[in-house]
């Protein structure tokens, strides 16, 4: 398990640092779910999660991971970044399945003004994508 986990982390860090949105999909389980701030219902499906994570990767500037914790197949990765004039700090909580792809992903970000600014940028793009793709896989958790 340690080798597979390290392989996942190496690829995850590469994808994020290079903003390789195309390769992101291979790290996601088919039935992946994502909880992202604020006020967004839990998003389910590889296509929707892939699109949202791609938007986030391309919106947060100077995105840098600093620390990580691991317990079994659960990971916590602390990060910082910037959205316009707002500095942010957050944690990605990732649960991997037995194939070492992301099953569940939760993003916690502070401060509130950075979260609000991120929402204002991402939410309209995500709503447009959902409408265009006619996906109904967003639901309450």
Secondary structure, 3 states (H helix, E strand, C coil): CHHHHHHHHHHHHHHHHHCCHHHHHHHEEEEEEEECCCCCCEEECHHHHHHHHHHHHHHCEEEEEEEEEEECCEEEEEEEEEECCEEEEEEEEEEECCCCCEEEEEEEEECHHHHHHHHHHHHHHHHHHHHHHCCCCEECC
